[in-house]
Amino acid sequence: MEPVARVRKYLARFPHNIEVMEFEESTHTAELAARAVGVGVGQIAKSLLFIADGRPVMVVTSGDVKVSTGRLKQHLGVRGKVRMADPETAAA
């Protein structure tokens, strides 16, 4: 089953009327997504995948917010490195 169909199937289990929208244009960045939907970038939720002490950490934040890896490291209480996941790691 394709990813969008899986999301629609999952959301159908809940008593909310959530619409999954697909776009012809790219929504790869928060800025592009905001433009496609016609809202401000701060109204877009973006998800970022980090690797902290070798473990994945998903951060969901407002599209206009920059995530500080130093502050994330402090918040998580990790001793090792916190870095943005590379595309291959994110896909896996």
Contacts in CASP RR format, 6 or more apart in sequence:
PFRMAT RR
TARGET T0000
AUTHOR 0000-0000-0000
METHOD contacts of the structure
MODEL  1
MEPVARVRKYLARFPHNIEVMEFEESTHTAELAARAVGVGVGQIAKSLLF
IADGRPVMVVTSGDVKVSTGRLKQHLGVRGKVRMADPETAAA
1 9 0 8 1.000
4 20 0 8 1.000
4 22 0 8 1.000
7 20 0 8 1.000
8 20 0 8 1.000
11 18 0 8 1.000
11 20 0 8 1.000
21 37 0 8 1.000
23 36 0 8 1.000
25 32 0 8 1.000
25 35 0 8 1.000
25 36 0 8 1.000
26 32 0 8 1.000
26 36 0 8 1.000
27 33 0 8 1.000
27 36 0 8 1.000
29 46 0 8 1.000
30 41 0 8 1.000
30 42 0 8 1.000
30 44 0 8 1.000
30 46 0 8 1.000
30 63 0 8 1.000
30 64 0 8 1.000
31 41 0 8 1.000
33 44 0 8 1.000
33 46 0 8 1.000
34 40 0 8 1.000
34 41 0 8 1.000
34 42 0 8 1.000
34 43 0 8 1.000
34 44 0 8 1.000
34 63 0 8 1.000
37 43 0 8 1.000
37 44 0 8 1.000
40 64 0 8 1.000
41 63 0 8 1.000
41 64 0 8 1.000
42 62 0 8 1.000
42 63 0 8 1.000
42 64 0 8 1.000
42 65 0 8 1.000
43 62 0 8 1.000
44 62 0 8 1.000
44 63 0 8 1.000
45 60 0 8 1.000
45 61 0 8 1.000
45 62 0 8 1.000
45 63 0 8 1.000
46 60 0 8 1.000
46 61 0 8 1.000
46 62 0 8 1.000
46 63 0 8 1.000
47 58 0 8 1.000
47 59 0 8 1.000
47 60 0 8 1.000
48 58 0 8 1.000
48 59 0 8 1.000
48 60 0 8 1.000
48 61 0 8 1.000
48 67 0 8 1.000
48 84 0 8 1.000
49 56 0 8 1.000
49 57 0 8 1.000
49 58 0 8 1.000
49 59 0 8 1.000
49 84 0 8 1.000
49 85 0 8 1.000
49 89 0 8 1.000
49 90 0 8 1.000
50 56 0 8 1.000
50 57 0 8 1.000
50 58 0 8 1.000
50 59 0 8 1.000
50 67 0 8 1.000
50 69 0 8 1.000
50 72 0 8 1.000
50 82 0 8 1.000
50 83 0 8 1.000
50 84 0 8 1.000
50 85 0 8 1.000
51 57 0 8 1.000
51 81 0 8 1.000
51 82 0 8 1.000
51 83 0 8 1.000
51 84 0 8 1.000
51 85 0 8 1.000
51 89 0 8 1.000
52 72 0 8 1.000
52 73 0 8 1.000
52 76 0 8 1.000
52 78 0 8 1.000
52 80 0 8 1.000
52 81 0 8 1.000
52 82 0 8 1.000
53 78 0 8 1.000
53 79 0 8 1.000
53 80 0 8 1.000
53 81 0 8 1.000
53 82 0 8 1.000
56 85 0 8 1.000
56 89 0 8 1.000
57 72 0 8 1.000
57 76 0 8 1.000
57 82 0 8 1.000
59 67 0 8 1.000
59 72 0 8 1.000
61 67 0 8 1.000
69 82 0 8 1.000
69 83 0 8 1.000
69 84 0 8 1.000
70 82 0 8 1.000
72 82 0 8 1.000
73 80 0 8 1.000
73 81 0 8 1.000
73 82 0 8 1.000
76 82 0 8 1.000
END
